Amino acid sequence: MEVKDEVEIKIAFTQAKKGKTFDFEIVPEFIMERFSNFLNSYTKAYNKRFIRRGSLFIDYIRRVEIETDSQLSATIFYVHKNPVHHGLVKKIEDWKWSSYKSYLSDLPGKIMRKEGLEWFGGKKGFTDFHSQQLISKALMIFN
């Protein structure tokens, strides 16, 4: 699943809301509605395929608005370190689906590599930041 850019979201919003004016205040609800539709259709297909009933996911998707620079840094760290924290891999770079290696790669990609690395002060700053232990501070952004 890929997040659309701002222009695509505006177009989808206008089409879905039958010509209503695009309003940034209700965009989070619009996007969450799309996630809900996706998860509901997946659940229905899964339940049909495996002849079962009931939900597959928790009742809500938890989200926290990032309001500070330290929250953004902690969130990026949390996302990259989460598979290690849960024992799925031993090192961040071992998680197949992580964007961590994409930041350090020179291969073309869709990630905003330059901006991400600049946020941490370059490749060394990025790797140094990610070499810290999984600390409660990084987890506090989600509590």
A tleap script that builds the chain and sets N, CA, C and O, in Angstrom:
source leaprc.protein.ff14SB
mol = sequence {
  NMET GLU VAL LYS ASP GLU VAL GLU ILE LYS
  ILE ALA PHE THR GLN ALA LYS LYS GLY LYS
  THR PHE ASP PHE GLU ILE VAL PRO GLU PHE
  ILE MET GLU ARG PHE SER ASN PHE LEU ASN
  SER TYR THR LYS ALA TYR ASN LYS ARG PHE
  ILE ARG ARG GLY SER LEU PHE ILE ASP TYR
  ILE ARG ARG VAL GLU ILE GLU THR ASP SER
  GLN LEU SER ALA THR ILE PHE TYR VAL HIE
  LYS ASN PRO VAL HIE HIE GLY LEU VAL LYS
  LYS ILE GLU ASP TRP LYS TRP SER SER TYR
  LYS SER TYR LEU SER ASP LEU PRO GLY LYS
  ILE MET ARG LYS GLU GLY LEU GLU TRP PHE
  GLY GLY LYS LYS GLY PHE THR ASP PHE HIE
  SER GLN GLN LEU ILE SER LYS ALA LEU MET
  ILE PHE CASN
}
set mol.1.N position { 0.851 -1.167 0.000 }
set mol.1.CA position { 0.000 0.000 0.000 }
set mol.1.C position { 0.895 1.228 0.000 }
set mol.1.O position { 1.903 1.264 0.706 }
set mol.2.N position { 0.545 2.205 -0.765 }
set mol.2.CA position { 1.363 3.394 -0.909 }
set mol.2.C position { 0.512 4.631 -0.634 }
set mol.2.O position { -0.652 4.680 -1.032 }
set mol.3.N position { 1.074 5.620 0.035 }
set mol.3.CA position { 0.359 6.857 0.317 }
set mol.3.C position { 0.446 7.756 -0.909 }
set mol.3.O position { 1.524 7.968 -1.463 }
set mol.4.N position { -0.691 8.274 -1.319 }
set mol.4.CA position { -0.730 9.154 -2.483 }
set mol.4.C position { -0.190 10.533 -2.112 }
set mol.4.O position { -0.171 10.914 -0.942 }
set mol.5.N position { 0.243 11.267 -3.123 }
set mol.5.CA position { 0.719 12.619 -2.841 }
set mol.5.C position { -0.479 13.552 -2.645 }
set mol.5.O position { -1.626 13.163 -2.865 }
set mol.6.N position { -0.198 14.767 -2.237 }
set mol.6.CA position { -1.231 15.734 -1.874 }
set mol.6.C position { -2.234 15.983 -3.004 }
set mol.6.O position { -3.438 16.053 -2.759 }
set mol.7.N position { -1.748 16.115 -4.224 }
set mol.7.CA position { -2.632 16.389 -5.365 }
set mol.7.C position { -3.594 15.225 -5.587 }
set mol.7.O position { -4.787 15.432 -5.805 }
set mol.8.N position { -3.072 14.003 -5.531 }
set mol.8.CA position { -3.922 12.816 -5.713 }
set mol.8.C position { -4.974 12.708 -4.604 }
set mol.8.O position { -6.111 12.313 -4.862 }
set mol.9.N position { -4.597 13.055 -3.384 }
set mol.9.CA position { -5.555 13.020 -2.273 }
set mol.9.C position { -6.654 14.049 -2.500 }
set mol.9.O position { -7.828 13.768 -2.260 }
set mol.10.N position { -6.278 15.248 -2.965 }
set mol.10.CA position { -7.283 16.288 -3.239 }
set mol.10.C position { -8.266 15.835 -4.316 }
set mol.10.O position { -9.471 16.049 -4.192 }
set mol.11.N position { -7.752 15.214 -5.363 }
set mol.11.CA position { -8.609 14.735 -6.450 }
set mol.11.C position { -9.543 13.640 -5.935 }
set mol.11.O position { -10.744 13.667 -6.204 }
set mol.12.N position { -8.992 12.685 -5.200 }
set mol.12.CA position { -9.806 11.595 -4.654 }
set mol.12.C position { -10.866 12.137 -3.701 }
set mol.12.O position { -12.007 11.676 -3.708 }
set mol.13.N position { -10.489 13.108 -2.889 }
set mol.13.CA position { -11.427 13.714 -1.948 }
set mol.13.C position { -12.577 14.369 -2.696 }
set mol.13.O position { -13.742 14.153 -2.366 }
set mol.14.N position { -12.250 15.170 -3.703 }
set mol.14.CA position { -13.266 15.884 -4.472 }
set mol.14.C position { -14.215 14.907 -5.157 }
set mol.14.O position { -15.426 15.130 -5.178 }
set mol.15.N position { -13.676 13.831 -5.715 }
set mol.15.CA position { -14.511 12.825 -6.368 }
set mol.15.C position { -15.390 12.097 -5.364 }
set mol.15.O position { -16.577 11.881 -5.612 }
set mol.16.N position { -14.812 11.718 -4.230 }
set mol.16.CA position { -15.559 10.973 -3.221 }
set mol.16.C position { -16.634 11.819 -2.560 }
set mol.16.O position { -17.705 11.320 -2.216 }
set mol.17.N position { -16.348 13.073 -2.390 }
set mol.17.CA position { -17.288 13.971 -1.701 }
set mol.17.C position { -18.155 14.743 -2.691 }
set mol.17.O position { -18.794 15.735 -2.340 }
set mol.18.N position { -18.162 14.274 -3.919 }
set mol.18.CA position { -19.019 14.815 -4.984 }
set mol.18.C position { -18.943 16.342 -5.110 }
set mol.18.O position { -19.948 17.048 -5.030 }
set mol.19.N position { -17.723 16.813 -5.309 }
set mol.19.CA position { -17.518 18.216 -5.603 }
set mol.19.C position { -17.345 19.121 -4.403 }
set mol.19.O position { -17.164 20.326 -4.573 }
set mol.20.N position { -17.395 18.574 -3.175 }
set mol.20.CA position { -17.182 19.409 -1.989 }
set mol.20.C position { -15.801 20.037 -2.048 }
set mol.20.O position { -14.869 19.439 -2.586 }
set mol.21.N position { -15.663 21.221 -1.509 }
set mol.21.CA position { -14.379 21.902 -1.469 }
set mol.21.C position { -13.412 21.146 -0.556 }
set mol.21.O position { -13.771 20.704 0.535 }
set mol.22.N position { -12.184 21.014 -1.035 }
set mol.22.CA position { -11.153 20.322 -0.260 }
set mol.22.C position { -10.829 21.126 0.984 }
set mol.22.O position { -10.600 22.333 0.901 }
set mol.23.N position { -10.806 20.470 2.135 }
set mol.23.CA position { -10.578 21.141 3.403 }
set mol.23.C position { -9.559 20.342 4.215 }
set mol.23.O position { -9.814 19.196 4.584 }
set mol.24.N position { -8.401 20.953 4.491 }
set mol.24.CA position { -7.341 20.246 5.208 }
set mol.24.C position { -7.773 19.804 6.601 }
set mol.24.O position { -7.206 18.855 7.142 }
set mol.25.N position { -8.750 20.458 7.186 }
set mol.25.CA position { -9.202 20.095 8.531 }
set mol.25.C position { -9.805 18.694 8.572 }
set mol.25.O position { -9.706 18.010 9.591 }
set mol.26.N position { -10.431 18.258 7.475 }
set mol.26.CA position { -11.079 16.944 7.493 }
set mol.26.C position { -10.298 15.882 6.727 }
set mol.26.O position { -10.777 14.760 6.561 }
set mol.27.N position { -9.113 16.224 6.266 }
set mol.27.CA position { -8.283 15.248 5.543 }
set mol.27.C position { -7.938 14.033 6.399 }
set mol.27.O position { -8.031 12.913 5.895 }
set mol.28.N position { -7.542 14.187 7.672 }
set mol.28.CA position { -7.236 12.990 8.464 }
set mol.28.C position { -8.416 12.012 8.520 }
set mol.28.O position { -8.221 10.801 8.413 }
set mol.29.N position { -9.635 12.530 8.686 }
set mol.29.CA position { -10.806 11.663 8.718 }
set mol.29.C position { -11.015 10.997 7.363 }
set mol.29.O position { -11.376 9.822 7.297 }
set mol.30.N position { -10.792 11.737 6.291 }
set mol.30.CA position { -10.935 11.197 4.934 }
set mol.30.C position { -9.945 10.048 4.720 }
set mol.30.O position { -10.315 9.001 4.188 }
set mol.31.N position { -8.699 10.240 5.129 }
set mol.31.CA position { -7.671 9.206 4.965 }
set mol.31.C position { -7.972 8.008 5.860 }
set mol.31.O position { -7.820 6.864 5.430 }
set mol.32.N position { -8.395 8.251 7.091 }
set mol.32.CA position { -8.734 7.143 7.986 }
set mol.32.C position { -9.923 6.346 7.449 }
set mol.32.O position { -9.986 5.129 7.626 }
set mol.33.N position { -10.851 7.021 6.802 }
set mol.33.CA position { -11.983 6.329 6.174 }
set mol.33.C position { -11.479 5.367 5.098 }
set mol.33.O position { -11.998 4.260 4.957 }
set mol.34.N position { -10.466 5.794 4.342 }
set mol.34.CA position { -9.885 4.933 3.307 }
set mol.34.C position { -9.209 3.713 3.925 }
set mol.34.O position { -9.364 2.597 3.429 }
set mol.35.N position { -8.455 3.924 5.013 }
set mol.35.CA position { -7.834 2.793 5.712 }
set mol.35.C position { -8.911 1.836 6.219 }
set mol.35.O position { -8.775 0.619 6.097 }
set mol.36.N position { -9.970 2.385 6.781 }
set mol.36.CA position { -11.061 1.566 7.294 }
set mol.36.C position { -11.673 0.722 6.180 }
set mol.36.O position { -11.905 -0.473 6.362 }
set mol.37.N position { -11.934 1.338 5.030 }
set mol.37.CA position { -12.498 0.610 3.891 }
set mol.37.C position { -11.573 -0.507 3.439 }
set mol.37.O position { -12.022 -1.616 3.150 }
set mol.38.N position { -10.280 -0.212 3.378 }
set mol.38.CA position { -9.290 -1.204 2.970 }
set mol.38.C position { -9.277 -2.386 3.935 }
set mol.38.O position { -9.334 -3.539 3.510 }
set mol.39.N position { -9.202 -2.099 5.233 }
set mol.39.CA position { -9.139 -3.165 6.231 }
set mol.39.C position { -10.432 -3.971 6.281 }
set mol.39.O position { -10.399 -5.188 6.464 }
set mol.40.N position { -11.572 -3.298 6.118 }
set mol.40.CA position { -12.848 -4.013 6.107 }
set mol.40.C position { -12.956 -4.959 4.916 }
set mol.40.O position { -13.390 -6.101 5.064 }
set mol.41.N position { -12.561 -4.486 3.737 }
set mol.41.CA position { -12.653 -5.352 2.550 }
set mol.41.C position { -11.673 -6.518 2.654 }
set mol.41.O position { -11.991 -7.631 2.235 }
set mol.42.N position { -10.497 -6.277 3.203 }
set mol.42.CA position { -9.528 -7.358 3.396 }
set mol.42.C position { -10.091 -8.407 4.358 }
set mol.42.O position { -9.992 -9.609 4.109 }
set mol.43.N position { -10.677 -7.941 5.451 }
set mol.43.CA position { -11.253 -8.859 6.440 }
set mol.43.C position { -12.356 -9.702 5.829 }
set mol.43.O position { -12.419 -10.909 6.065 }
set mol.44.N position { -13.230 -9.076 5.043 }
set mol.44.CA position { -14.311 -9.823 4.400 }
set mol.44.C position { -13.753 -10.896 3.468 }
set mol.44.O position { -14.228 -12.032 3.472 }
set mol.45.N position { -12.758 -10.542 2.680 }
set mol.45.CA position { -12.162 -11.509 1.753 }
set mol.45.C position { -11.469 -12.637 2.519 }
set mol.45.O position { -11.603 -13.805 2.156 }
set mol.46.N position { -10.738 -12.297 3.565 }
set mol.46.CA position { -10.039 -13.300 4.370 }
set mol.46.C position { -11.040 -14.248 5.017 }
set mol.46.O position { -10.867 -15.466 4.974 }
set mol.47.N position { -12.088 -13.686 5.615 }
set mol.47.CA position { -13.098 -14.511 6.270 }
set mol.47.C position { -13.807 -15.425 5.284 }
set mol.47.O position { -14.097 -16.579 5.602 }
set mol.48.N position { -14.086 -14.923 4.102 }
set mol.48.CA position { -14.728 -15.748 3.074 }
set mol.48.C position { -13.794 -16.879 2.646 }
set mol.48.O position { -14.216 -18.029 2.528 }
set mol.49.N position { -12.552 -16.555 2.421 }
set mol.49.CA position { -11.563 -17.538 1.952 }
set mol.49.C position { -11.352 -18.658 2.966 }
set mol.49.O position { -11.239 -19.825 2.592 }
set mol.50.N position { -11.300 -18.304 4.249 }
set mol.50.CA position { -11.008 -19.289 5.283 }
set mol.50.C position { -12.243 -19.700 6.090 }
set mol.50.O position { -12.137 -20.269 7.177 }
set mol.51.N position { -13.405 -19.399 5.532 }
set mol.51.CA position { -14.691 -19.779 6.124 }
set mol.51.C position { -14.691 -19.501 7.637 }
set mol.51.O position { -14.794 -20.403 8.468 }
set mol.52.N position { -14.571 -18.230 7.937 }
set mol.52.CA position { -14.552 -17.821 9.338 }
set mol.52.C position { -15.347 -16.541 9.499 }
set mol.52.O position { -15.786 -15.950 8.513 }
set mol.53.N position { -15.533 -16.111 10.738 }
set mol.53.CA position { -16.263 -14.884 11.034 }
set mol.53.C position { -15.476 -14.080 12.050 }
set mol.53.O position { -14.607 -14.606 12.747 }
set mol.54.N position { -15.793 -12.799 12.122 }
set mol.54.CA position { -15.190 -11.958 13.145 }
set mol.54.C position { -14.111 -11.046 12.601 }
set mol.54.O position { -13.730 -11.121 11.433 }
set mol.55.N position { -13.632 -10.186 13.476 }
set mol.55.CA position { -12.636 -9.193 13.065 }
set mol.55.C position { -11.235 -9.786 13.070 }
set mol.55.O position { -10.939 -10.735 13.796 }
set mol.56.N position { -10.395 -9.205 12.248 }
set mol.56.CA position { -8.983 -9.606 12.203 }
set mol.56.C position { -8.104 -8.596 12.903 }
set mol.56.O position { -6.987 -8.914 13.311 }
set mol.57.N position { -8.602 -7.374 13.045 }
set mol.57.CA position { -7.809 -6.263 13.558 }
set mol.57.C position { -8.484 -5.659 14.778 }
set mol.57.O position { -9.669 -5.885 15.025 }
set mol.58.N position { -7.718 -4.890 15.533 }
set mol.58.CA position { -8.305 -4.157 16.647 }
set mol.58.C position { -9.305 -3.150 16.091 }
set mol.58.O position { -9.299 -2.858 14.895 }
set mol.59.N position { -10.149 -2.629 16.946 }
set mol.59.CA position { -11.251 -1.781 16.490 }
set mol.59.C position { -10.841 -0.388 16.009 }
set mol.59.O position { -11.646 0.302 15.384 }
set mol.60.N position { -9.650 0.023 16.278 }
set mol.60.CA position { -9.248 1.356 15.860 }
set mol.60.C position { -7.776 1.358 15.469 }
set mol.60.O position { -7.004 0.484 15.862 }
set mol.61.N position { -7.417 2.354 14.694 }
set mol.61.CA position { -6.016 2.575 14.367 }
set mol.61.C position { -5.584 3.767 15.204 }
set mol.61.O position { -6.157 4.851 15.101 }
set mol.62.N position { -4.591 3.563 16.017 }
set mol.62.CA position { -4.122 4.630 16.888 }
set mol.62.C position { -3.185 5.541 16.115 }
set mol.62.O position { -2.308 5.073 15.389 }
set mol.63.N position { -3.371 6.820 16.272 }
set mol.63.CA position { -2.502 7.780 15.607 }
set mol.63.C position { -2.201 8.923 16.570 }
set mol.63.O position { -3.014 9.285 17.421 }
set mol.64.N position { -1.018 9.469 16.405 }
set mol.64.CA position { -0.579 10.581 17.229 }
set mol.64.C position { -0.060 11.658 16.286 }
set mol.64.O position { 0.756 11.383 15.406 }
set mol.65.N position { -0.533 12.870 16.471 }
set mol.65.CA position { -0.041 13.965 15.642 }
set mol.65.C position { 1.368 14.317 16.084 }
set mol.65.O position { 1.626 14.505 17.273 }
set mol.66.N position { 2.274 14.406 15.127 }
set mol.66.CA position { 3.656 14.774 15.418 }
set mol.66.C position { 3.728 16.292 15.458 }
set mol.66.O position { 3.468 16.971 14.464 }
set mol.67.N position { 4.089 16.812 16.632 }
set mol.67.CA position { 4.064 18.261 16.827 }
set mol.67.C position { 5.436 18.875 17.053 }
set mol.67.O position { 5.586 20.094 16.964 }
set mol.68.N position { 6.448 18.049 17.345 }
set mol.68.CA position { 7.772 18.591 17.631 }
set mol.68.C position { 8.834 17.851 16.818 }
set mol.68.O position { 8.602 16.750 16.319 }
set mol.69.N position { 9.993 18.476 16.699 }
set mol.69.CA position { 11.116 17.846 15.997 }
set mol.69.C position { 11.535 16.549 16.683 }
set mol.69.O position { 11.827 15.553 16.021 }
set mol.70.N position { 11.563 16.569 18.012 }
set mol.70.CA position { 11.987 15.364 18.732 }
set mol.70.C position { 10.983 14.233 18.547 }
set mol.70.O position { 11.368 13.064 18.510 }
set mol.71.N position { 9.703 14.566 18.429 }
set mol.71.CA position { 8.688 13.538 18.160 }
set mol.71.C position { 8.900 12.905 16.789 }
set mol.71.O position { 8.746 11.693 16.637 }
set mol.72.N position { 9.250 13.713 15.791 }
set mol.72.CA position { 9.499 13.174 14.457 }
set mol.72.C position { 10.703 12.236 14.481 }
set mol.72.O position { 10.648 11.140 13.924 }
set mol.73.N position { 11.772 12.656 15.113 }
set mol.73.CA position { 12.961 11.806 15.224 }
set mol.73.C position { 12.634 10.501 15.942 }
set mol.73.O position { 13.034 9.422 15.504 }
set mol.74.N position { 11.905 10.610 17.044 }
set mol.74.CA position { 11.543 9.428 17.826 }
set mol.74.C position { 10.637 8.491 17.025 }
set mol.74.O position { 10.747 7.271 17.149 }
set mol.75.N position { 9.751 9.045 16.214 }
set mol.75.CA position { 8.843 8.225 15.414 }
set mol.75.C position { 9.605 7.455 14.339 }
set mol.75.O position { 9.359 6.267 14.129 }
set mol.76.N position { 10.523 8.129 13.664 }
set mol.76.CA position { 11.337 7.460 12.642 }
set mol.76.C position { 12.149 6.339 13.295 }
set mol.76.O position { 12.229 5.229 12.768 }
set mol.77.N position { 12.742 6.641 14.439 }
set mol.77.CA position { 13.501 5.637 15.184 }
set mol.77.C position { 12.605 4.462 15.587 }
set mol.77.O position { 12.977 3.301 15.417 }
set mol.78.N position { 11.440 4.772 16.115 }
set mol.78.CA position { 10.496 3.746 16.568 }
set mol.78.C position { 10.112 2.808 15.424 }
set mol.78.O position { 10.111 1.589 15.594 }
set mol.79.N position { 9.790 3.365 14.276 }
set mol.79.CA position { 9.384 2.557 13.124 }
set mol.79.C position { 10.519 1.637 12.685 }
set mol.79.O position { 10.296 0.458 12.412 }
set mol.80.N position { 11.729 2.174 12.618 }
set mol.80.CA position { 12.865 1.367 12.178 }
set mol.80.C position { 13.280 0.321 13.226 }
set mol.80.O position { 13.702 -0.778 12.867 }
set mol.81.N position { 13.165 0.652 14.492 }
set mol.81.CA position { 13.641 -0.235 15.560 }
set mol.81.C position { 12.582 -1.250 16.006 }
set mol.81.O position { 12.911 -2.215 16.696 }
set mol.82.N position { 11.333 -1.047 15.626 }
set mol.82.CA position { 10.244 -1.895 16.095 }
set mol.82.C position { 10.444 -3.385 15.815 }
set mol.82.O position { 10.200 -4.190 16.715 }
set mol.83.N position { 10.876 -3.801 14.614 }
set mol.83.CA position { 11.094 -5.242 14.379 }
set mol.83.C position { 12.177 -5.835 15.283 }
set mol.83.O position { 12.107 -7.008 15.648 }
set mol.84.N position { 13.167 -5.032 15.643 }
set mol.84.CA position { 14.214 -5.492 16.566 }
set mol.84.C position { 13.613 -5.630 17.962 }
set mol.84.O position { 13.832 -6.630 18.645 }
set mol.85.N position { 12.865 -4.630 18.373 }
set mol.85.CA position { 12.234 -4.624 19.698 }
set mol.85.C position { 11.354 -5.864 19.901 }
set mol.85.O position { 11.318 -6.430 20.994 }
set mol.86.N position { 10.655 -6.276 18.859 }
set mol.86.CA position { 9.740 -7.414 18.959 }
set mol.86.C position { 10.409 -8.748 18.619 }
set mol.86.O position { 9.739 -9.777 18.526 }
set mol.87.N position { 11.719 -8.727 18.436 }
set mol.87.CA position { 12.469 -9.957 18.240 }
set mol.87.C position { 12.327 -10.598 16.873 }
set mol.87.O position { 12.627 -11.780 16.707 }
set mol.88.N position { 11.874 -9.834 15.896 }
set mol.88.CA position { 11.719 -10.386 14.551 }
set mol.88.C position { 13.045 -10.464 13.808 }
set mol.88.O position { 13.240 -11.328 12.953 }
set mol.89.N position { 13.954 -9.551 14.143 }
set mol.89.CA position { 15.310 -9.550 13.587 }
set mol.89.C position { 16.268 -9.098 14.685 }
set mol.89.O position { 15.847 -8.568 15.714 }
set mol.90.N position { 17.542 -9.313 14.454 }
set mol.90.CA position { 18.550 -8.898 15.447 }
set mol.90.C position { 19.030 -7.470 15.197 }
set mol.90.O position { 19.352 -6.745 16.139 }
set mol.91.N position { 19.078 -7.063 13.912 }
set mol.91.CA position { 19.567 -5.731 13.548 }
set mol.91.C position { 18.541 -5.033 12.655 }
set mol.91.O position { 17.828 -5.684 11.891 }
set mol.92.N position { 18.473 -3.709 12.756 }
set mol.92.CA position { 17.521 -2.918 11.963 }
set mol.92.C position { 17.627 -3.250 10.483 }
set mol.92.O position { 16.616 -3.440 9.808 }
set mol.93.N position { 18.839 -3.317 9.987 }
set mol.93.CA position { 19.044 -3.504 8.544 }
set mol.93.C position { 18.622 -4.885 8.050 }
set mol.93.O position { 18.583 -5.124 6.843 }
set mol.94.N position { 18.306 -5.798 8.973 }
set mol.94.CA position { 17.874 -7.145 8.581 }
set mol.94.C position { 16.382 -7.216 8.237 }
set mol.94.O position { 15.944 -8.186 7.618 }
set mol.95.N position { 15.599 -6.211 8.626 }
set mol.95.CA position { 14.159 -6.232 8.361 }
set mol.95.C position { 13.911 -5.885 6.893 }
set mol.95.O position { 14.162 -4.763 6.455 }
set mol.96.N position { 13.420 -6.860 6.154 }
set mol.96.CA position { 13.252 -6.779 4.698 }
set mol.96.C position { 12.396 -5.587 4.248 }
set mol.96.O position { 12.661 -5.001 3.199 }
set mol.97.N position { 11.384 -5.230 5.026 }
set mol.97.CA position { 10.425 -4.208 4.594 }
set mol.97.C position { 10.725 -2.823 5.153 }
set mol.97.O position { 9.912 -1.912 4.997 }
set mol.98.N position { 11.857 -2.646 5.790 }
set mol.98.CA position { 12.191 -1.365 6.402 }
set mol.98.C position { 12.727 -0.370 5.374 }
set mol.98.O position { 13.353 -0.754 4.386 }
set mol.99.N position { 12.474 0.895 5.622 }
set mol.99.CA position { 13.033 1.948 4.771 }
set mol.99.C position { 14.453 2.313 5.212 }
set mol.99.O position { 15.126 3.112 4.561 }
set mol.100.N position { 14.897 1.731 6.308 }
set mol.100.CA position { 16.218 2.062 6.858 }
set mol.100.C position { 17.324 1.926 5.806 }
set mol.100.O position { 18.115 2.849 5.615 }
set mol.101.N position { 17.379 0.780 5.125 }
set mol.101.CA position { 18.428 0.562 4.121 }
set mol.101.C position { 18.268 1.509 2.931 }
set mol.101.O position { 19.256 1.887 2.301 }
set mol.102.N position { 17.040 1.888 2.624 }
set mol.102.CA position { 16.806 2.818 1.512 }
set mol.102.C position { 17.431 4.183 1.780 }
set mol.102.O position { 17.930 4.841 0.866 }
set mol.103.N position { 17.396 4.601 3.052 }
set mol.103.CA position { 18.026 5.876 3.400 }
set mol.103.C position { 19.531 5.842 3.152 }
set mol.103.O position { 20.125 6.849 2.766 }
set mol.104.N position { 20.132 4.699 3.373 }
set mol.104.CA position { 21.584 4.580 3.257 }
set mol.104.C position { 22.049 4.175 1.866 }
set mol.104.O position { 23.243 4.232 1.572 }
set mol.105.N position { 21.132 3.770 1.020 }
set mol.105.CA position { 21.448 3.302 -0.327 }
set mol.105.C position { 21.629 4.477 -1.295 }
set mol.105.O position { 21.120 5.574 -1.067 }
set mol.106.N position { 22.363 4.218 -2.376 }
set mol.106.CA position { 22.486 5.211 -3.439 }
set mol.106.C position { 21.594 4.859 -4.629 }
set mol.106.O position { 21.570 5.581 -5.625 }
set mol.107.N position { 20.867 3.755 -4.523 }
set mol.107.CA position { 19.975 3.333 -5.604 }
set mol.107.C position { 18.749 4.244 -5.655 }
set mol.107.O position { 18.313 4.747 -4.620 }
set mol.108.N position { 18.190 4.460 -6.843 }
set mol.108.CA position { 16.992 5.295 -6.951 }
set mol.108.C position { 15.830 4.675 -6.179 }
set mol.108.O position { 15.713 3.452 -6.092 }
set mol.109.N position { 14.993 5.511 -5.634 }
set mol.109.CA position { 13.829 5.032 -4.895 }
set mol.109.C position { 12.834 6.157 -4.668 }
set mol.109.O position { 13.069 7.300 -5.061 }
set mol.110.N position { 11.727 5.822 -4.033 }
set mol.110.CA position { 10.664 6.804 -3.809 }
set mol.110.C position { 10.804 7.557 -2.492 }
set mol.110.O position { 10.138 8.572 -2.283 }
set mol.111.N position { 11.659 7.072 -1.608 }
set mol.111.CA position { 11.818 7.691 -0.293 }
set mol.111.C position { 12.510 9.045 -0.427 }
set mol.111.O position { 13.345 9.235 -1.312 }
set mol.112.N position { 12.169 9.964 0.432 }
set mol.112.CA position { 12.794 11.295 0.424 }
set mol.112.C position { 14.115 11.199 1.185 }
set mol.112.O position { 14.260 11.722 2.290 }
set mol.113.N position { 15.062 10.522 0.564 }
set mol.113.CA position { 16.342 10.179 1.187 }
set mol.113.C position { 17.104 11.417 1.651 }
set mol.113.O position { 17.537 11.490 2.801 }
set mol.114.N position { 17.261 12.365 0.777 }
set mol.114.CA position { 18.058 13.557 1.099 }
set mol.114.C position { 17.493 14.275 2.332 }
set mol.114.O position { 18.233 14.617 3.253 }
set mol.115.N position { 16.185 14.497 2.336 }
set mol.115.CA position { 15.546 15.190 3.457 }
set mol.115.C position { 15.668 14.381 4.751 }
set mol.115.O position { 15.925 14.934 5.820 }
set mol.116.N position { 15.479 13.064 4.638 }
set mol.116.CA position { 15.569 12.205 5.811 }
set mol.116.C position { 16.957 12.201 6.417 }
set mol.116.O position { 17.114 12.287 7.635 }
set mol.117.N position { 17.961 12.101 5.562 }
set mol.117.CA position { 19.336 12.105 6.067 }
set mol.117.C position { 19.712 13.472 6.634 }
set mol.117.O position { 20.375 13.560 7.667 }
set mol.118.N position { 19.286 14.540 5.953 }
set mol.118.CA position { 19.567 15.890 6.451 }
set mol.118.C position { 18.943 16.110 7.825 }
set mol.118.O position { 19.501 16.821 8.661 }
set mol.119.N position { 17.774 15.493 8.053 }
set mol.119.CA position { 17.092 15.634 9.339 }
set mol.119.C position { 17.997 15.182 10.486 }
set mol.119.O position { 17.987 15.759 11.573 }
set mol.120.N position { 18.788 14.122 10.211 }
set mol.120.CA position { 19.673 13.568 11.233 }
set mol.120.C position { 21.115 14.052 11.086 }
set mol.120.O position { 21.996 13.596 11.815 }
set mol.121.N position { 21.361 14.967 10.153 }
set mol.121.CA position { 22.705 15.512 9.977 }
set mol.121.C position { 23.600 14.678 9.083 }
set mol.121.O position { 24.824 14.737 9.204 }
set mol.122.N position { 23.016 13.909 8.195 }
set mol.122.CA position { 23.782 13.091 7.253 }
set mol.122.C position { 23.718 11.614 7.602 }
set mol.122.O position { 23.071 11.218 8.571 }
set mol.123.N position { 24.402 10.800 6.793 }
set mol.123.CA position { 24.368 9.341 6.983 }
set mol.123.C position { 24.898 8.934 8.352 }
set mol.123.O position { 24.321 8.073 9.016 }
set mol.124.N position { 26.001 9.556 8.771 }
set mol.124.CA position { 26.587 9.198 10.073 }
set mol.124.C position { 25.617 9.535 11.195 }
set mol.124.O position { 25.416 8.728 12.103 }
set mol.125.N position { 25.020 10.705 11.146 }
set mol.125.CA position { 24.033 11.085 12.166 }
set mol.125.C position { 22.842 10.147 12.181 }
set mol.125.O position { 22.323 9.799 13.242 }
set mol.126.N position { 22.412 9.740 10.991 }
set mol.126.CA position { 21.288 8.818 10.861 }
set mol.126.C position { 21.621 7.469 11.502 }
set mol.126.O position { 20.841 6.947 12.298 }
set mol.127.N position { 22.783 6.907 11.151 }
set mol.127.CA position { 23.162 5.597 11.707 }
set mol.127.C position { 23.469 5.693 13.207 }
set mol.127.O position { 23.145 4.780 13.966 }
set mol.128.N position { 24.091 6.794 13.632 }
set mol.128.CA position { 24.365 6.972 15.063 }
set mol.128.C position { 23.061 7.035 15.859 }
set mol.128.O position { 22.931 6.404 16.908 }
set mol.129.N position { 22.099 7.804 15.346 }
set mol.129.CA position { 20.807 7.938 16.031 }
set mol.129.C position { 20.127 6.581 16.150 }
set mol.129.O position { 19.527 6.266 17.177 }
set mol.130.N position { 20.223 5.784 15.099 }
set mol.130.CA position { 19.574 4.478 15.084 }
set mol.130.C position { 20.350 3.408 15.847 }
set mol.130.O position { 19.833 2.310 16.054 }
set mol.131.N position { 21.555 3.699 16.261 }
set mol.131.CA position { 22.331 2.708 17.004 }
set mol.131.C position { 22.028 2.755 18.502 }
set mol.131.O position { 22.494 1.902 19.257 }
set mol.132.N position { 21.247 3.754 18.933 }
set mol.132.CA position { 20.905 3.833 20.350 }
set mol.132.C position { 19.977 2.678 20.741 }
set mol.132.O position { 19.352 2.048 19.888 }
set mol.133.N position { 19.905 2.426 21.999 }
set mol.133.CA position { 19.019 1.384 22.516 }
set mol.133.C position { 17.572 1.844 22.369 }
set mol.133.O position { 17.297 3.043 22.322 }
set mol.134.N position { 16.657 0.893 22.299 }
set mol.134.CA position { 15.236 1.222 22.254 }
set mol.134.C position { 14.855 1.710 23.641 }
set mol.134.O position { 14.725 0.922 24.578 }
set mol.135.N position { 14.682 2.999 23.757 }
set mol.135.CA position { 14.447 3.600 25.063 }
set mol.135.C position { 12.989 3.989 25.224 }
set mol.135.O position { 12.264 4.145 24.241 }
set mol.136.N position { 12.576 4.141 26.439 }
set mol.136.CA position { 11.176 4.465 26.713 }
set mol.136.C position { 10.775 5.801 26.102 }
set mol.136.O position { 9.602 6.003 25.788 }
set mol.137.N position { 11.726 6.721 25.925 }
set mol.137.CA position { 11.414 8.020 25.333 }
set mol.137.C position { 10.834 7.844 23.930 }
set mol.137.O position { 9.871 8.518 23.565 }
set mol.138.N position { 11.416 6.946 23.151 }
set mol.138.CA position { 10.913 6.705 21.806 }
set mol.138.C position { 9.525 6.080 21.861 }
set mol.138.O position { 8.694 6.341 20.991 }
set mol.139.N position { 9.271 5.273 22.853 }
set mol.139.CA position { 7.966 4.637 22.977 }
set mol.139.C position { 6.912 5.584 23.541 }
set mol.139.O position { 5.720 5.380 23.312 }
set mol.140.N position { 7.331 6.617 24.274 }
set mol.140.CA position { 6.396 7.542 24.909 }
set mol.140.C position { 5.552 8.300 23.895 }
set mol.140.O position { 4.456 8.746 24.234 }
set mol.141.N position { 6.023 8.458 22.670 }
set mol.141.CA position { 5.229 9.192 21.691 }
set mol.141.C position { 3.930 8.481 21.364 }
set mol.141.O position { 3.001 9.095 20.839 }
set mol.142.N position { 3.854 7.192 21.667 }
set mol.142.CA position { 2.660 6.425 21.354 }
set mol.142.C position { 1.793 6.155 22.570 }
set mol.142.O position { 0.799 5.436 22.471 }
set mol.143.N position { 2.150 6.714 23.708 }
set mol.143.CA position { 1.346 6.516 24.922 }
set mol.143.C position { 0.478 7.715 25.201 }
set mol.143.O position { -0.265 7.725 26.182 }
savepdb mol mol.pdb
quit
